Amino acid sequence: MEKLPPAARSKVHIRITGCHGFCETEPNVVIYPEGIFYQKVKPEDAEGIVKKTALERVIIDRLLYTDIHTNKKIVHEKDIPFYKKQQRILLSRNSLVDPTHIDDYLRIGGYKALSRALRTSSTEIITMVGKSGLRGRGGAGFLTGLKWKLCSQSKGDEKFVICNADEGDPGAYMDRSLLEGNPQSVIEGMIIGAYAIGSHEGYVYVRNEYPLAVKNITLAVEQANEYGLLGRNILGSGFDFDIKIVQGAGAFVCGEETALISSIEGKRGAPRQKPFYPAERGLYKKPTNINNVETWANIPLIVEEGPEWFSGIGTETCKGTKIFSLVGKIRNTGLVEVPMGITLKEIIYDIGGGIVNDKKFKAVQTGGPSGGCIPKDLLDLPLDYESLIRAGSIMGSGGMIVMDEDTCMVDIARYFLNFLKDESCGNCLPCRKGIQRMHEIVVDITEGKGKEEDISLLNDLAETVRDTSLCGLGQTASNPVLSTLKYFGEEYISHIKDKKCPAGVCRGLIHYSIIEGKCNGCGLCKRFCTEGAVEGEKKKPHYIVEAKCIKCGVCIDSCKFDAISVE
């Protein structure tokens, strides 16, 4: 900008914003009002973008997105297939504001909803949220309006609201992106919620591993205080409310609301025995309302646009939109915001662009490490809470991991059991020992030590852990096992009976050998093998000493003659 004349500088307004969602193409730049979209921008492109496109409206072809199916360049963001089937009511605001400047949020109508709410009775606000049909976006899908009503009716002079930003699912970053990109929307939602239930103190519980989110939400709270939007007598209404930031230590179980409450209180983050729910007896044994980041961010829009507008999106039982993080073996990785009820097929193929390297789709796991793996036969499954549960999975906070034909589903179950085993708080026996035992059995199967009776044992164990665990972690920890047994049982059988991994992933069941007729003795595989497992004379066929082979695959990578066989 310094290189531009003053007159030109006044015509161009540059905003550094949060995530736009299309992570595969970042860094990207959008020029308004046309919505010209540039992808994979480099620092040296900046001057040309300002001078040519922002000032002269000249398109820079080399920065345009190229459609992977038609090979055509696309100028406008709205025409890119990744965005076409999305309904971005939350993420669209990320590209309009600099998250470090509250004025940007005010400029797009921020805090209008709060002003309206403070002129409305708390009962009317709760009724409005109830009519919208909004369900908690943290995983359980409990009706938000009902939760607020229960908390407002709970006896107590002191009440709390909490924003659960402890997003611990591998591959999930929806809440992080909202806190990084538009923290004021979350704060506004919390203030409205606090007013509705009669709370004067709130907490944002955010993972310490999200330094930018911590920085931006902390700054946003400071700026809201400076503008009189937090603190005493907010907007002259007589309502007082403050927010404190608490950084979590990275324990996955703290995503469970009672464990999160214990952590805020300075105790070990472990779930509490119910029936006392937080709405009745939560933080410091006071009525407490907990919602996650995405839920709070929806509140201002519901108040501003009306509950009928929100309930008009989605399905009969699941209203509004949901943000998913689309990762794995998918062409278009990123954050997608779609109406509830959209099918898996639409997300994976229409928005996600299909599987990388034209491989075959095999499964998608929804709901994080406690979610289930859904096979290709269920690609037409609508994304709503009930449909996913019937399929053996969960919505969770919105993680979505796509797998291709080269994925071993037994190994996937092993991976997530290992994660859950380490993250269990250990408070209840079914979760503490049950997950550990399931993990041991699955590891044995991947190493060729499995027995036929392991299948029924795994199934029984999984059902016991699901039915008897204390909290949501244990109750859903069996999903990776039960879903893979249900839909990919033949892979377990192959590992146990045939001692083979169909995907060629499980090292204990892989055997490397050199095809004598194809090997000319070039010696490359021998040179690159760090274990000395390849032997043979120069210009003569080599062979692999299986006892030394660690199945690292370096021999395959180095061989130019396809002489390595993997069985």
C-alpha positions in Angstrom: 0.0 0.0 0.0 2.9 2.4 0.7 3.8 2.3 -3.0 0.4 3.6 -4.1 -0.4 7.3 -4.4 -2.7 8.7 -1.6 -5.7 9.0 -4.0 -5.4 5.3 -4.9 -5.0 4.3 -1.3 -8.3 5.9 -0.3 -10.1 3.8 -2.9 -8.8 0.4 -1.6 -9.6 -1.0 1.8 -7.7 -4.1 2.8 -8.9 -6.5 5.6 -6.8 -9.3 7.0 -9.6 -11.8 7.9 -10.1 -15.2 9.4 -10.5 -18.5 7.5 -12.7 -18.4 4.4 -13.2 -22.1 4.6 -11.5 -23.3 1.4 -8.2 -24.4 3.1 -7.0 -26.2 0.0 -6.6 -22.9 -1.8 -5.2 -20.7 0.9 -3.8 -18.1 1.2 -6.7 -16.6 -0.8 -7.9 -13.1 -1.6 -11.5 -12.0 -2.3 -12.0 -8.6 -4.0 -15.4 -7.0 -3.3 -18.0 -6.0 -4.4 -17.7 -8.5 -7.3 -16.4 -11.3 -5.2 -13.3 -12.0 -7.4 -11.5 -15.0 -5.9 -7.7 -15.5 -6.1 -6.1 -18.6 -4.7 -2.7 -19.6 -3.4 -1.6 -16.0 -3.3 2.1 -15.2 -2.6 3.5 -12.0 -1.0 4.9 -10.9 -4.4 1.3 -11.0 -5.8 0.0 -8.4 -3.5 1.0 -5.2 -5.3 -0.4 -6.6 -8.6 -3.7 -7.5 -7.0 -4.2 -4.0 -5.6 -3.0 -2.1 -8.7 -4.6 -4.3 -11.4 -7.7 -5.8 -9.9 -8.7 -3.6 -7.0 -8.1 -0.3 -8.9 -8.4 -1.2 -12.6 -10.6 -4.4 -12.3 -8.2 -6.3 -14.5 -8.4 -10.1 -13.8 -5.1 -11.9 -13.1 -5.7 -15.3 -14.8 -2.9 -17.2 -13.2 -4.4 -16.6 -9.7 -7.9 -17.8 -10.6 -9.2 -21.2 -9.4 -9.4 -23.9 -12.0 -12.2 -26.4 -11.8 -10.8 -29.9 -11.4 -13.5 -31.4 -13.6 -14.0 -28.9 -16.4 -10.5 -27.4 -16.3 -12.0 -24.0 -16.7 -10.9 -21.0 -14.7 -13.5 -19.4 -12.4 -13.5 -15.7 -11.6 -16.1 -15.4 -8.8 -16.1 -17.0 -5.4 -19.9 -17.9 -5.6 -19.3 -19.9 -8.8 -16.7 -22.2 -7.3 -18.2 -25.7 -6.8 -16.8 -25.8 -3.3 -19.1 -22.9 -2.3 -22.1 -23.5 -4.5 -24.0 -26.0 -2.3 -23.0 -24.4 0.9 -25.3 -22.1 2.9 -22.8 -19.9 4.7 -24.7 -17.9 7.4 -21.8 -18.0 9.9 -18.6 -18.5 7.9 -19.6 -15.9 5.3 -19.0 -13.2 8.0 -15.4 -14.4 8.5 -14.4 -12.9 5.2 -16.0 -9.5 6.0 -14.3 -8.6 9.3 -10.8 -8.2 10.7 -11.3 -10.1 14.0 -9.0 -7.7 15.8 -11.2 -4.7 15.1 -14.6 -4.5 16.7 -15.6 -1.7 14.3 -15.6 -4.2 11.4 -18.2 -6.3 13.3 -20.3 -3.3 14.1 -20.1 -2.2 10.4 -21.8 -5.4 9.3 -24.6 -5.1 11.9 -22.9 -6.6 14.9 -24.6 -6.1 18.3 -27.9 -5.0 16.7 -29.3 -8.3 17.9 -28.1 -7.6 21.5 -29.6 -4.1 21.4 -32.9 -5.7 20.3 -32.7 -8.5 22.9 -32.1 -6.1 25.8 -35.4 -4.3 24.9 -37.2 -7.7 25.0 -38.1 -9.8 28.0 -35.8 -12.7 28.9 -38.8 -15.0 28.5 -39.4 -13.8 25.0 -35.8 -14.4 24.1 -35.9 -18.0 25.4 -39.2 -18.6 23.5 -37.6 -17.2 20.3 -34.6 -19.6 20.6 -36.9 -22.4 21.3 -39.1 -21.7 18.2 -35.9 -21.6 16.0 -35.3 -25.3 16.7 -31.6 -24.7 17.3 -29.9 -27.7 18.8 -26.5 -27.7 20.5 -23.7 -27.9 17.9 -21.3 -29.5 20.4 -22.4 -33.0 19.7 -25.3 -34.1 21.8 -27.9 -32.0 19.8 -29.9 -31.0 22.9 -32.5 -28.3 22.2 -30.9 -25.0 23.0 -34.1 -23.2 23.9 -35.1 -26.0 26.3 -31.6 -25.9 28.0 -31.9 -22.1 28.5 -35.5 -22.5 29.9 -34.3 -25.1 32.4 -31.4 -23.0 33.5 -33.6 -19.9 33.8 -36.0 -21.8 36.0 -33.4 -23.2 38.3 -33.3 -21.7 41.7 -30.2 -19.6 42.6 -29.2 -16.0 42.9 -26.0 -16.6 40.9 -25.9 -18.3 37.5 -23.2 -18.7 34.9 -22.9 -19.1 31.1 -20.0 -21.0 29.5 -18.7 -21.2 26.0 -17.2 -24.6 25.4 -14.3 -24.1 22.9 -12.4 -27.2 24.0 -12.4 -28.7 20.5 -10.3 -31.8 20.7 -11.3 -34.0 17.8 -8.4 -34.9 15.5 -9.0 -33.1 12.2 -11.7 -30.7 13.6 -11.2 -26.9 13.6 -14.7 -25.4 13.3 -14.8 -23.7 16.6 -11.2 -22.6 16.3 -11.9 -20.8 13.0 -15.0 -19.0 14.4 -13.0 -17.8 17.4 -10.1 -16.7 15.3 -12.2 -15.2 12.5 -15.3 -13.6 14.2 -15.0 -13.7 18.0 -17.4 -10.9 18.5 -20.3 -13.0 17.2 -19.6 -15.5 20.0 -19.5 -12.8 22.6 -22.7 -11.2 21.4 -24.4 -14.6 21.6 -23.1 -15.2 25.1 -24.4 -11.8 26.3 -27.9 -12.5 24.9 -27.9 -15.9 26.5 -26.7 -14.5 29.9 -29.5 -11.9 29.8 -32.1 -14.6 29.0 -31.2 -16.9 31.9 -30.3 -14.2 34.4 -26.5 -14.6 34.5 -23.9 -11.9 35.1 -20.7 -13.9 34.7 -19.5 -16.0 31.8 -16.5 -18.0 30.8 -14.9 -19.0 27.4 -13.0 -22.3 27.9 -10.6 -22.5 25.0 -7.8 -24.9 24.3 -4.3 -23.7 25.0 -3.2 -25.3 21.7 -5.2 -22.5 19.9 -2.9 -19.5 20.5 -4.5 -17.3 17.8 -8.0 -18.1 19.0 -6.9 -17.3 22.6 -5.4 -14.0 21.4 -8.4 -12.9 19.3 -11.1 -13.8 21.8 -9.1 -12.1 24.6 -8.7 -9.0 22.5 -12.4 -9.1 21.5 -13.5 -9.2 25.2 -11.2 -6.2 25.9 -12.7 -4.2 23.0 -16.3 -5.1 23.9 -15.6 -3.8 27.4 -14.2 -0.6 26.0 -17.3 -0.1 23.9 -19.7 -0.7 26.8 -20.9 -4.0 25.4 -19.6 -5.9 28.4 -19.4 -4.8 32.0 -21.9 -2.7 34.0 -25.1 -1.3 32.5 -24.7 -2.7 29.0 -26.1 -0.2 26.4 -27.9 1.6 29.3 -30.1 -1.4 29.9 -29.2 -1.9 33.6 -27.9 -5.4 32.7 -24.4 -6.3 33.9 -22.2 -9.1 32.4 -18.5 -10.0 32.3 -16.6 -12.7 30.5 -13.4 -14.4 31.6 -11.1 -16.5 29.4 -9.9 -19.9 30.8 -7.3 -21.9 28.9 -7.6 -25.6 28.9 -4.7 -28.0 29.2 -5.6 -30.1 26.1 -7.5 -33.0 27.8 -10.0 -34.4 25.3 -12.4 -35.4 28.1 -12.8 -31.7 29.0 -15.0 -31.3 26.0 -17.6 -33.1 28.3 -19.4 -30.3 30.1 -19.0 -31.6 33.7 -15.3 -32.2 33.2 -15.0 -28.8 31.7 -16.7 -27.3 34.8 -14.2 -29.1 37.1 -11.3 -27.7 35.1 -12.6 -24.2 35.4 -12.9 -24.7 39.1 -9.2 -25.5 39.2 -9.8 -29.3 39.7 -8.8 -32.2 37.6 -10.9 -32.3 34.4 -13.0 -35.4 35.1 -16.8 -36.0 34.5 -19.2 -35.8 37.4 -21.9 -38.3 38.2 -25.4 -37.2 37.2 -28.4 -36.7 37.7 -27.4 -33.2 38.6 -27.1 -31.5 35.2 -25.2 -28.2 34.9 -28.5 -26.3 34.2 -29.4 -27.2 37.8 -26.1 -27.5 39.5 -23.0 -26.6 37.5 -20.1 -24.3 38.1 -19.5 -23.8 41.8 -22.7 -25.8 42.3 -24.7 -22.9 40.7 -27.1 -23.2 37.7 -24.9 -23.1 34.5 -25.7 -22.9 30.8 -23.1 -24.4 28.5 -23.1 -24.1 24.7 -20.3 -24.6 22.2 -18.8 -21.9 20.0 -21.0 -22.5 17.0 -24.2 -22.6 19.0 -23.4 -19.2 20.6 -22.5 -17.7 17.2 -26.0 -18.6 15.8 -27.9 -16.7 18.6 -27.4 -13.1 17.2 -28.6 -14.3 13.8 -31.7 -15.9 15.3 -32.6 -12.7 17.2 -31.9 -10.5 14.3 -33.5 -12.5 11.5 -36.2 -14.2 13.5 -36.8 -17.8 14.6 -38.9 -18.6 11.5 -36.0 -17.7 9.2 -33.7 -20.1 11.1 -36.2 -22.9 11.3 -36.8 -22.6 7.6 -33.4 -24.0 7.0 -32.7 -27.7 7.4 -35.1 -30.6 8.2 -38.1 -31.1 10.4 -36.0 -32.2 13.4 -32.7 -30.5 12.7 -32.9 -26.8 11.9 -30.3 -24.4 10.5 -26.8 -25.1 9.1 -23.9 -27.1 10.4 -20.2 -26.5 9.9 -18.0 -29.5 9.2 -14.3 -29.8 8.8 -13.8 -31.9 5.6 -10.4 -33.6 5.7 -8.7 -36.8 4.7 -8.5 -38.3 1.2 -10.6 -35.6 -0.4 -9.7 -33.1 -3.1 -11.2 -30.0 -1.5 -10.2 -29.9 2.2 -11.7 -27.2 4.3 -14.6 -25.9 6.4 -18.0 -26.4 4.9 -21.3 -24.9 6.2 -24.3 -26.7 4.9 -28.0 -27.0 5.7 -28.9 -29.8 7.9 -30.2 -32.8 5.9 -27.7 -32.5 3.0 -26.4 -35.9 2.0 -22.9 -37.3 2.5 -22.6 -37.7 -1.2 -23.3 -34.0 -1.9 -20.6 -33.0 0.6 -18.0 -35.5 -0.5 -18.5 -35.2 -4.3 -20.2 -31.9 -5.1 -18.5 -29.8 -2.4 -15.4 -31.9 -1.7 -14.7 -32.6 -5.4 -14.4 -36.4 -4.8 -11.4 -38.6 -3.8 -7.8 -37.6 -4.5 -6.0 -39.4 -7.3 -9.3 -40.7 -8.5 -9.3 -43.5 -5.9 -12.5 -45.2 -4.8 -14.4 -43.9 -1.8 -14.4 -46.4 1.0 -15.8 -44.7 4.2 -16.2 -41.4 6.0 -16.0 -41.0 9.8 -18.2 -38.4 11.3 -18.1 -37.1 14.9 -14.5 -37.3 15.7 -12.6 -40.2 17.4 -15.9 -41.4 19.0 -17.7 -41.4 15.7 -18.5 -44.2 13.4 -17.3 -45.1 10.0 -20.0 -44.9 7.3 -19.6 -47.0 4.1 -20.2 -46.1 0.5 -23.6 -47.9 0.5 -24.8 -45.1 2.8 -23.6 -42.1 0.8 -27.2 -40.9 0.4 -27.6 -40.7 4.1 -28.9 -37.2 5.2 -26.8 -35.4 7.7 -28.9 -35.0 10.8 -28.5 -36.2 14.4 -31.0 -39.1 14.2 -29.8 -40.5 10.8 -26.2 -40.6 11.9 -27.0 -42.3 15.2 -29.1 -45.0 13.3 -26.1 -45.5 11.0 -23.8 -46.1 14.0 -22.1 -42.8 14.1 -22.7 -39.3 15.7 -22.7 -35.7 14.5 -20.2 -34.7 17.2 -18.8 -31.2 16.8 -18.5 -31.7 13.0 -15.4 -33.6 12.2 -15.5 -35.5 8.9 -12.6 -37.7 7.8 -12.9 -39.2 4.3 -11.1 -42.5 3.5 -10.2 -44.1 0.2 -9.8 -47.7 -1.0 -6.2 -47.9 0.5 -7.5 -47.5 4.0 -7.6 -50.5 6.4 -10.7 -50.2 8.6 -9.3 -52.5 11.3 -6.3 -50.1 11.5 -8.7 -47.2 11.7 -10.4 -48.7 14.7 -7.0 -49.4 16.3 -6.0 -45.7 15.7 -9.1 -44.2 17.4 -9.1 -46.7 20.2 -5.5 -45.8 21.0 -6.5 -42.1 21.1 -9.5 -42.7 23.3 -7.6 -45.0 25.6 -5.1 -42.3 26.3 -7.7 -39.6 26.7 -10.0 -41.5 29.1 -10.1 -39.8 32.5 -10.1 -43.3 34.1 -12.9 -42.5 36.6 -15.1 -45.4 35.6 -14.0 -49.0 35.0 -15.9 -49.7 31.8 -14.2 -46.8 30.0 -10.8 -47.2 31.6 -10.4 -50.9 31.2 -12.9 -51.6 28.4 -11.3 -49.3 25.8 -7.8 -50.6 26.8 -8.9 -54.2 26.3 -10.6 -53.4 23.0 -7.4 -51.8 21.8 -5.4 -54.8 22.8 -7.6 -57.1 20.8 -7.6 -55.0 17.7 -3.8 -54.6 17.9 -3.5 -58.4 18.0 -5.7 -58.6 14.9 -3.6 -56.1 13.0 -0.4 -58.1 14.0 -1.7 -61.4 12.8 -2.4 -62.7 16.3 -6.2 -62.5 16.1 -8.6 -65.4 16.8 -12.0 -66.0 15.5 -13.6 -65.6 18.9 -12.2 -62.1 19.0 -15.0 -60.8 16.8 -17.8 -61.7 19.3 -15.6 -60.6 22.3 -15.0 -57.2 20.7 -18.7 -56.8 20.0 -19.7 -57.7 23.6 -17.0 -55.4 25.0 -18.0 -52.5 22.8 -21.7 -52.8 23.8 -20.8 -53.0 27.5 -18.6 -50.0 27.4 -21.3 -48.1 25.5 -24.0 -49.0 28.0 -22.2 -48.6 31.3 -19.7 -45.8 31.0 -20.1 -42.6 33.1 -19.8 -39.9 30.4 -20.1 -39.3 26.7 -16.5 -40.2 26.0 -17.0 -43.8 27.1 -20.6 -44.1 25.9 -19.5 -43.3 22.3 -16.0 -44.8 22.4 -17.3 -48.0 20.9 -18.6 -46.5 17.7 -15.3 -47.0 15.7 -15.4 -50.7 16.7 -19.1 -51.4 16.3 -19.4 -49.5 12.9 -16.3 -51.2 11.4 -17.5 -54.6 12.6 -20.9 -53.9 11.1 -19.9 -52.5 7.7 -16.4 -54.0 7.2 -16.5 -57.3 9.1 -14.9 -59.1 6.1 -11.7 -57.1 6.7 -11.6 -58.4 10.3 -12.1 -62.0 9.0 -9.3 -61.5 6.4 -6.9 -60.4 9.1 -7.8 -63.3 11.4 -8.4 -66.2 9.1 -6.2 -65.4 6.0 -3.6 -63.4 8.0 -3.8 -60.7 5.3 -4.6 -57.0 5.3 -6.6 -56.3 2.1 -5.4 -52.7 2.1 -1.8 -53.6 2.7 -1.5 -51.3 5.7 -1.0 -53.6 8.7 2.7 -54.2 8.8 2.4 -57.4 10.8 0.5 -59.0 7.9 2.6 -57.6 5.0 5.3 -59.6 3.3 7.8 -58.0 1.0 9.6 -60.0 -1.7 11.6 -59.3 -4.8 10.3 -60.6 -8.1 13.3 -62.4 -9.6 12.2 -62.0 -13.2 11.9 -58.2 -12.9 15.0 -57.5 -10.7 18.2 -56.7 -12.7 20.4 -56.2 -9.7 20.7 -52.4 -9.9 21.2 -52.3 -6.1 19.1 -49.2 -5.4 16.8 -51.1 -2.9 19.8 -52.5 -1.1 21.4 -49.0 -0.9 18.4 -47.3 0.6 17.4 -50.1 3.0 18.4 -48.9 6.4 18.0 -52.3 8.0 20.2 -54.3 5.7 17.3 -56.5 4.8 18.1 -56.6 1.1 20.9 -58.9 -0.1 22.3 -59.9 -3.4 25.2 -59.4 -5.8 25.4 -56.6 -8.3 23.6 -57.2 -11.6 22.0 -60.4 -10.2 18.5 -60.7 -8.7 18.3 -59.6 -5.0 16.2 -60.9 -2.2 14.7 -59.7 1.1 15.6 -61.2 4.4 12.2 -61.2 6.1 13.6 -61.3 9.6 15.3 -58.0 9.1 12.5 -56.3 7.1 10.5 -53.6 9.0 8.1 -53.1 6.1 9.0 -49.4 5.7 8.4 -49.4 2.0 11.6 -47.7 1.0 12.5 -50.5 -1.4 9.3 -49.9 -3.3 10.0 -46.2 -3.5 13.5 -46.7 -4.8 12.8 -49.5 -7.3 12.4 -48.3 -10.9 11.3 -51.7 -12.3 8.3 -52.6 -10.1 10.2 -55.6 -8.9 8.9 -55.4 -5.3 5.9 -57.6 -4.4 3.8 -56.8 -1.4 1.4 -59.5 -0.2 
